[in-house]
Amino acid sequence: MVRPRHFDEEEVVRTARDQFWSAGYSSTSMDDLSAVTGLGRGSLYGAFGDKHALFLRALDSYNSDALGAWRTTLGSPGPALPKLERHVRNVTEGINSDVERRGCMMAKIAAELSSVDEAVAERIAAVVRELHGALRRCIAQAQAEGSLDADADAGGLASLLLAVLRGLEALGKAGATPEVVNGAAEQALALLPRVSTEERAPGSTSSTGA
């Protein structure tokens, strides 16, 4: 007769996630996971299969939370450009408040495993596509609303912002000051091809009078 489990699997996954996030995959042993979760090795193997399977569950959990945060900000109701600005500033605030300098778990795991673990590489590539898509959709909305130049390449702008945000994560982990992180973020926002209020006004004309 199979004995019922008396633990919350998702809570175990979140606890394991923190361990992998802090120590990395290779430096985390099943004994480490047993210690942080309070479960014996047999229970962990019985519930999750092995270390790699538990790790993938933990990575999926992190990625789901990260994507959820981006979608909440970028996909919320309201004008798109303020949402985009708020999102960039929210990310920089998170980087500046990361006193432990753990950085982004996805970036950390990508550096460690993407070149040798196909399952990890596929997951991270899929998340990057989703992050890019969320930015692109918000930028396209801003173009449709007339706050960003409609002729600009929405995909290219999304790529620029995504590269900046991922780079800011690396800067923060390396110990860059909040002034450096914030300054880079604000400069990236300043590069967006905004449409002035005068240009958006119905019946407005250019400075040449044409």
C-alpha positions, -999 to +999 in steps of 0.1 A: +000+000+000+014+034-010+018+057+020+002+092+015+026+121+013+025+145+042+042+175+026+034+202+001+052+195-031+051+231-043+066+243-010+094+217-013+100+230-049+102+266-037+127+256-010+148+236-034+146+266-058+162+289-032+190+263-026+198+259-063+195+297-068+221+304-041+245+275-046+240+266-083+232+232-096+265+214-094+272+226-059+239+214-045+238+178-034+208+156-025+220+159+011+218+197+008+182+194-005+173+170+022+186+194+048+168+225+035+135+207+028+135+186+059+127+155+038+148+123+036+165+114+004+140+085-001+111+109+001+127+133-024+135+105-048+100+091-044+083+125-051+106+140-077+126+112-092+161+126-089+181+158-084+179+169-120+141+164-121+137+184-089+160+211-103+139+214-135+107+218-113+125+245-094+137+263-126+102+261-140+088+276-108+113+305-110+106+311-147+068+311-141+071+337-113+094+359-134+072+357-165+041+364-143+057+396-129+066+408-164+031+401-177+014+417-147+033+450-153+035+451-191+000+436-197-020+456-172-047+480-182-037+515-191-015+535-215+015+514-226+044+539-223+040+545-186+037+507-181+070+502-200+087+529-179+073+514-147+085+480-156+121+491-163+122+510-131+107+480-112+134+458-125+161+483-115+146+486-080+148+448-077+184+448-088+194+475-064+176+459-034+194+425-040+218+429-011+228+392-013+238+397-050+221+364-060+211+380-093+187+363-116+185+325-112+178+320-149+210+339-158+230+321-133+218+287-144+222+296-181+258+304-175+263+271-156+243+246-177+229+259-210+259+247-230+257+211-215+220+206-206+195+206-234+165+206-212+178+237-194+188+254-226+153+249-241+136+263-210+157+294-209+154+301-246+116+298-243+115+322-214+137+347-233+113+346-262+084+352-238+101+382-222+109+397-256+074+391-267+060+409-236+082+439-243+073+439-280+036+438-274+038+467-249+059+488-274+035+480-302+006+492-280+025+524-273+029+529-310-008+523-317-016+549-290+007+574-306+032+578-278+061+560-296+070+564-333+048+540-353+076+536-379+101+523-353+109+485-352+090+473-322+110+440-322+143+458-323+133+481-295+122+452-274+156+435-281+174+467-270+154+469-237+158+432-230+195+434-235+197+464-212+177+448-185+197+415-186+229+436-186+217+455-156+212+422-137+249+414-144+260+449-133+240+446-101+255+412-093+290+426-100+284+453-074+275+483-095+261+512-075+224+521-077+234+553-095+251+533-122+221+509-126+195+536-125+215+558-149+217+530-175+180+523-172+170+559-176+193+563-206+177+533-222+143+548-217+155+581-231+164+563-263+129+552-270+115+571-301+088+591-284+062+612-301+058+647-287+025+660-275+024+685-304+030+658-329+001+638-315-023+667-314-050+665-341-043+688-370-008+697-358+018+707-384+056+703-386+080+732-378+084+738-415+047+747-418+041+719-443 
